[in-house]
Amino acid sequence: MAAQPVSIVSAGVCTPVGLSLAEAAASARGRVARLREIAWMDRRFEPFIVGSVPEAGLPPLAESRDQQPLQYREARMLRLAQVALEDLFSFDGGAASLAIDAEHPLPLLLGLPEHHTTIPIDPTTFVQRLATQTGVPLDLARSLAVPRGRAAGLMALREAANRLHGGDSPFVLVGGVDTLVDLYVLGTLDMEGRIRNEVNSDGFSPGEGAGFVLLCTPAKAAEQGLEPLAVIACTAIGQEAGHLYSDQPYLGEGLAEAFATLLADAPPPAPIACVYASFNGERYWAREFGVARVRSAAAFESDNAVEHPAEVFGDLGAAHGVVMLALAAHAVANGYRPAPCLVFASSDHADRAATLLVTEAA
């Protein structure tokens, strides 16, 4: 598939270490962690240790226009998403300067949780409620939300590029939002032995957050006088048959496939100097990256940097991929991480996605 570069013209995040991209990036760069005990107990009657956003930093829940029940997790996600979107539109002029309004609404491609409570979140209803909660003029008819976990937001970048280069819309919003700090989700992951604690070092710290990027073609960015944070040269997708919840043997093929496709479709202008990885502390993910990295070794600098921000804010679930993308774009734009920069995310199930950030379109 031919590469279709797109520009990241704005980004916003909400994480346990920052209620804006600038704040979260500074914390991640300085390795300032915010993982804490909460009142909920695990099966050993020890407090869960999680990355959570301070309640005081979240806006109130907007009154719903429908009568369907709103579970705790969904309400929390709506509030997290509002903070991230307010951050994204905080640049001079915001949506108004881009002619984004009720007559020119934004299509949204959104990643949602792959781990569900007893009541799965309905994607269509969630997007509708997100429009109500945030006031962002979303094109509901052309928006799409999928429950695919960490990789979902990065996977959506390909569809966004297709729409932008096809002329369907001048701008596309891509995002991800999740909270694993939900009692049912925590209990399930704890029973599976996946949560890190004093007796389990091969586990992860659950977190929560939201991330969004506003995309357009490089030509549109130039026309609007926008200075992109970075350019997405290409995105590729893979499928891992031997994923965490599969009976098939793990071979590491999914991420290796994504890397190989990405590098074939968009050969980097120089060896890849930095990688943002969705590692969360479980050994499985490091083994997976090792397979993909070895098979595509020629494309990387021998001592490329590897950033894994879950160490400071925990595993953000479906928000993880887009939050990492925003952090990487901020780092490249401000010169403290080099480009080309590869960002990848792996979901707990089969989905894998990788994208390449550069400073300008080829």
C-alpha positions as CSV (number, residue, x, y, z in Angstrom):
1,M,0.0,0.0,0.0
2,A,1.4,3.4,-1.0
3,A,2.3,5.7,1.9
4,Q,-0.2,8.6,2.5
5,P,1.5,11.0,4.9
6,V,-0.7,13.1,7.2
7,S,0.2,15.9,9.5
8,I,-0.5,16.0,13.3
9,V,-1.6,19.6,13.7
10,S,-2.7,19.4,17.3
11,A,-2.8,16.8,20.1
12,G,-4.2,16.6,23.6
13,V,-4.0,14.1,26.4
14,C,-5.3,13.4,29.9
15,T,-3.1,11.1,32.0
16,P,-2.3,10.3,35.6
17,V,0.9,12.4,35.2
18,G,-0.6,15.4,33.4
19,L,-3.9,16.9,32.3
20,S,-2.3,18.3,29.1
21,L,0.2,17.1,26.6
22,A,2.9,19.5,27.8
23,E,2.5,18.4,31.4
24,A,2.4,14.7,30.6
25,A,5.4,15.0,28.2
26,A,7.5,16.7,30.9
27,S,6.6,14.0,33.5
28,A,7.3,11.2,31.0
29,R,10.6,12.8,30.0
30,G,11.6,13.2,33.6
31,R,10.4,9.7,34.6
32,V,8.1,11.2,37.2
33,A,5.8,8.4,38.1
34,R,2.3,8.7,39.6
35,L,1.2,5.2,40.7
36,R,-0.6,5.0,44.0
37,E,-2.6,2.7,46.3
38,I,-6.4,3.0,46.1
39,A,-9.1,1.8,48.5
40,W,-10.1,-1.2,46.4
41,M,-8.5,-4.5,47.4
42,D,-7.1,-7.4,45.4
43,R,-7.7,-11.0,46.1
44,R,-5.0,-11.0,48.7
45,F,-6.7,-8.1,50.5
46,E,-4.0,-5.7,49.5
47,P,-4.7,-2.3,47.9
48,F,-4.5,-2.1,44.1
49,I,-1.7,0.2,42.9
50,V,-2.8,2.1,39.8
51,G,-2.3,5.2,37.8
52,S,-5.3,7.4,38.2
53,V,-6.3,10.9,37.2
54,P,-7.1,13.2,40.2
55,E,-10.8,13.6,40.6
56,A,-10.3,17.3,41.0
57,G,-8.8,17.5,37.5
58,L,-11.9,16.2,35.8
59,P,-15.0,18.2,34.7
60,P,-18.5,17.3,35.9
61,L,-20.5,14.8,33.9
62,A,-22.9,16.5,31.4
63,E,-26.6,15.6,31.7
64,S,-27.3,12.8,29.2
65,R,-29.9,13.3,26.5
66,D,-30.9,9.7,26.5
67,Q,-32.3,7.4,29.2
68,Q,-29.9,4.5,28.8
69,P,-28.0,3.6,32.0
70,L,-24.5,5.1,32.3
71,Q,-22.1,2.8,34.1
72,Y,-19.2,4.2,36.3
73,R,-16.6,3.3,33.8
74,E,-18.3,5.0,30.8
75,A,-18.9,8.1,32.8
76,R,-15.3,8.3,33.8
77,M,-14.1,7.8,30.2
78,L,-16.3,10.7,29.0
79,R,-14.8,13.0,31.6
80,L,-11.2,11.9,30.7
81,A,-11.9,12.5,27.0
82,Q,-13.2,16.0,27.7
83,V,-10.0,17.0,29.3
84,A,-7.9,15.7,26.4
85,L,-10.1,17.3,23.8
86,E,-10.0,20.7,25.6
87,D,-6.2,20.4,25.5
88,L,-6.2,19.6,21.8
89,F,-8.3,22.7,21.0
90,S,-6.3,25.0,23.3
91,F,-4.1,26.4,20.5
92,D,-4.8,30.0,19.3
93,G,-8.2,30.1,17.7
94,G,-8.9,26.4,18.4
95,A,-11.6,24.8,16.4
96,A,-12.9,28.2,15.2
97,S,-9.7,29.0,13.4
98,L,-10.1,25.8,11.4
99,A,-13.8,26.3,10.5
100,I,-14.8,23.3,12.6
101,D,-18.4,24.0,13.7
102,A,-21.9,22.6,13.5
103,E,-21.9,23.1,9.7
104,H,-18.4,21.6,9.4
105,P,-18.2,18.8,12.0
106,L,-15.3,16.5,12.6
107,P,-15.3,12.8,11.9
108,L,-13.9,10.9,14.9
109,L,-12.2,7.5,14.8
110,L,-12.0,6.3,18.3
111,G,-10.4,3.4,20.1
112,L,-12.4,1.9,23.0
113,P,-11.6,-0.8,25.7
114,E,-11.1,-4.5,24.7
115,H,-11.7,-5.6,28.3
116,H,-15.4,-5.2,29.2
117,T,-17.4,-5.1,32.4
118,T,-20.7,-7.0,32.7
119,I,-22.1,-4.3,30.4
120,P,-19.9,-3.6,27.3
121,I,-19.8,0.0,26.2
122,D,-21.9,0.6,23.1
123,P,-19.6,2.4,20.6
124,T,-22.3,4.4,18.8
125,T,-23.9,5.5,22.0
126,F,-20.5,6.5,23.5
127,V,-19.6,8.7,20.6
128,Q,-23.0,10.4,20.8
129,R,-22.5,11.0,24.5
130,L,-19.0,12.2,23.9
131,A,-20.4,14.9,21.6
132,T,-22.8,15.9,24.3
133,Q,-20.2,15.9,27.1
134,T,-17.5,17.9,25.2
135,G,-19.5,20.2,22.9
136,V,-17.1,19.3,20.1
137,P,-19.0,19.3,16.8
138,L,-18.6,15.6,15.8
139,D,-19.9,14.2,12.5
140,L,-21.7,11.3,14.1
141,A,-22.7,9.7,10.7
142,R,-19.0,9.5,9.7
143,S,-17.5,8.7,13.1
144,L,-16.5,5.2,14.2
145,A,-15.5,3.7,17.5
146,V,-14.1,0.2,17.9
147,P,-13.4,-1.8,21.1
148,R,-9.9,-3.0,20.1
149,G,-7.6,-1.9,23.0
150,R,-4.1,-0.4,22.9
151,A,-3.6,-0.7,19.2
152,A,-7.0,0.7,18.2
153,G,-6.0,4.4,17.9
154,L,-2.9,3.7,15.8
155,M,-4.9,1.3,13.6
156,A,-7.3,4.1,12.9
157,L,-4.6,6.2,11.4
158,R,-4.7,4.3,8.2
159,E,-8.4,4.9,7.8
160,A,-7.8,8.6,8.6
161,A,-5.2,8.9,5.9
162,N,-7.5,7.2,3.4
163,R,-10.2,9.7,4.2
164,L,-8.0,12.8,4.2
165,H,-6.3,11.9,0.9
166,G,-9.6,10.9,-0.6
167,G,-11.0,14.3,0.1
168,D,-13.7,13.1,2.4
169,S,-12.9,15.6,5.0
170,P,-10.3,18.4,5.6
171,F,-9.6,17.2,9.1
172,V,-10.0,13.9,11.0
173,L,-9.9,13.4,14.7
174,V,-8.3,10.1,16.0
175,G,-8.4,9.2,19.6
176,G,-8.5,6.6,22.3
177,V,-10.0,6.5,25.8
178,D,-10.1,3.9,28.6
179,T,-10.0,3.3,32.3
180,L,-8.8,0.0,33.7
181,V,-9.4,1.5,37.2
182,D,-12.8,-0.2,37.4
183,L,-13.5,-2.7,40.1
184,Y,-14.8,-5.4,37.8
185,V,-11.9,-5.0,35.3
186,L,-9.3,-4.9,38.1
187,G,-10.8,-8.0,39.7
188,T,-10.8,-9.9,36.4
189,L,-7.2,-9.0,35.6
190,D,-6.2,-9.9,39.2
191,M,-7.7,-13.3,38.9
192,E,-5.8,-13.8,35.6
193,G,-2.6,-13.0,37.5
194,R,-1.7,-10.0,35.4
195,I,-1.6,-7.1,37.9
196,R,1.8,-6.2,39.4
197,N,2.0,-6.5,43.1
198,E,4.5,-7.6,45.8
199,V,4.2,-11.3,44.8
200,N,3.9,-10.8,41.0
201,S,6.7,-9.0,39.2
202,D,5.5,-10.2,35.8
203,G,2.5,-7.9,35.8
204,F,1.4,-4.3,35.1
205,S,-0.1,-1.3,36.8
206,P,-3.6,-0.4,35.5
207,G,-4.1,3.1,34.5
208,E,-6.6,5.4,32.7
209,G,-6.5,8.3,30.3
210,A,-7.4,9.7,26.9
211,G,-5.5,10.9,23.9
212,F,-6.5,12.6,20.6
213,V,-4.7,13.9,17.6
214,L,-6.1,16.2,14.9
215,L,-4.9,15.2,11.4
216,C,-4.9,16.7,7.9
217,T,-2.8,16.4,4.8
218,P,0.5,18.2,4.6
219,A,-1.0,20.4,1.9
220,K,-3.9,21.4,4.0
221,A,-1.6,22.2,6.9
222,A,0.4,24.5,4.7
223,E,-2.7,26.1,3.3
224,Q,-4.0,26.9,6.8
225,G,-0.6,28.1,8.0
226,L,-0.4,25.3,10.6
227,E,2.9,24.1,11.9
228,P,2.6,20.3,12.4
229,L,4.0,18.7,15.5
230,A,5.2,15.8,13.2
231,V,4.2,14.0,10.1
232,I,2.9,10.4,10.1
233,A,4.7,8.9,7.1
234,C,2.8,5.6,7.2
235,T,0.9,3.2,9.4
236,A,0.8,-0.6,9.2
237,I,-1.2,-3.3,11.0
238,G,-0.5,-6.9,12.0
239,Q,-2.4,-9.7,13.6
240,E,-0.8,-12.0,16.3
241,A,-2.4,-15.4,16.2
242,G,-0.6,-16.4,19.4
243,H,-1.9,-13.5,21.5
244,L,-2.3,-13.5,25.3
245,Y,-5.8,-15.0,25.1
246,S,-5.2,-17.5,22.3
247,D,-4.5,-21.2,22.5
248,Q,-2.2,-21.0,19.5
249,P,1.6,-20.8,20.1
250,Y,3.1,-17.4,20.4
251,L,5.5,-16.7,17.4
252,G,5.7,-12.9,17.4
253,E,4.5,-12.7,13.8
254,G,1.9,-9.9,14.3
255,L,4.2,-7.1,15.3
256,A,7.0,-8.3,13.0
257,E,4.5,-8.2,10.1
258,A,3.5,-4.6,11.0
259,F,7.1,-3.4,11.2
260,A,8.0,-5.1,7.9
261,T,5.0,-3.6,6.1
262,L,5.5,-0.2,7.5
263,L,9.2,-0.1,6.5
264,A,8.5,-1.4,3.0
265,D,5.7,1.1,2.4
266,A,7.6,4.1,3.8
267,P,11.3,3.5,4.0
268,P,12.6,5.9,6.6
269,P,14.8,8.8,5.5
270,A,17.4,7.7,8.0
271,P,17.8,4.9,10.5
272,I,15.1,4.9,13.2
273,A,16.5,6.6,16.2
274,C,13.7,6.3,18.7
275,V,10.9,3.9,19.5
276,Y,7.8,4.5,21.6
277,A,6.6,1.1,22.8
278,S,3.4,0.0,24.5
279,F,5.3,-2.1,27.1
280,N,3.5,-2.3,30.3
281,G,5.8,-4.4,32.5
282,E,4.7,-7.9,31.4
283,R,7.6,-9.8,29.8
284,Y,5.5,-11.0,26.9
285,W,5.7,-7.6,25.2
286,A,9.5,-7.3,25.4
287,R,9.8,-10.7,23.7
288,E,7.4,-9.6,21.0
289,F,9.4,-6.4,20.3
290,G,12.6,-8.4,20.2
291,V,11.3,-10.6,17.4
292,A,10.1,-7.6,15.4
293,R,13.3,-5.5,16.0
294,V,15.7,-8.4,15.0
295,R,13.8,-9.1,11.8
296,S,13.9,-5.4,10.8
297,A,17.3,-4.6,12.3
298,A,18.7,-2.9,9.2
299,A,16.1,0.0,9.6
300,F,17.2,0.9,13.1
301,E,20.1,2.7,14.7
302,S,22.1,0.1,16.6
303,D,21.5,2.0,19.9
304,N,18.1,3.4,19.2
305,A,16.3,4.8,22.2
306,V,13.2,3.0,23.6
307,E,10.6,4.9,25.5
308,H,7.8,3.1,27.4
309,P,5.8,5.7,29.3
310,A,3.6,3.1,31.0
311,E,6.4,3.1,33.7
312,V,5.2,6.5,34.8
313,F,1.4,6.3,34.3
314,G,0.5,2.7,34.0
315,D,-1.3,0.9,31.2
316,L,-3.8,3.2,29.7
317,G,-5.7,0.5,27.8
318,A,-7.3,1.8,24.6
319,A,-5.9,5.3,25.2
320,H,-2.3,4.0,25.2
321,G,-1.5,4.1,21.5
322,V,-2.7,7.6,20.8
323,V,-1.2,9.0,24.1
324,M,2.2,7.6,23.0
325,L,1.7,9.0,19.5
326,A,1.0,12.5,21.0
327,L,4.0,12.2,23.4
328,A,6.3,11.1,20.5
329,A,5.0,14.0,18.3
330,H,5.6,16.5,21.1
331,A,9.1,15.1,21.6
332,V,10.0,15.3,17.9
333,A,8.6,18.8,17.6
334,N,10.5,20.1,20.6
335,G,13.8,18.3,19.6
336,Y,14.4,16.2,22.7
337,R,13.7,12.9,20.9
338,P,15.1,12.3,17.3
339,A,13.2,11.4,14.2
340,P,12.5,9.1,12.5
341,C,10.5,7.8,15.4
342,L,8.6,4.6,15.4
343,V,5.5,4.3,17.6
344,F,3.8,0.9,18.1
345,A,1.1,-0.6,20.2
346,S,0.0,-4.1,20.8
347,S,-3.5,-5.1,22.1
348,D,-4.0,-8.0,24.5
349,H,-5.8,-9.8,21.7
350,A,-4.6,-10.0,18.1
351,D,-4.3,-6.4,17.0
352,R,-0.9,-4.8,16.4
353,A,-0.1,-1.4,14.8
354,A,3.0,0.6,14.1
355,T,3.4,4.1,12.7
356,L,6.4,6.2,11.6
357,L,6.9,9.8,12.6
358,V,9.1,12.1,10.6
359,T,9.6,15.9,10.6
360,E,8.3,16.5,7.1
361,A,6.5,14.7,4.3
362,A,8.6,13.0,1.6
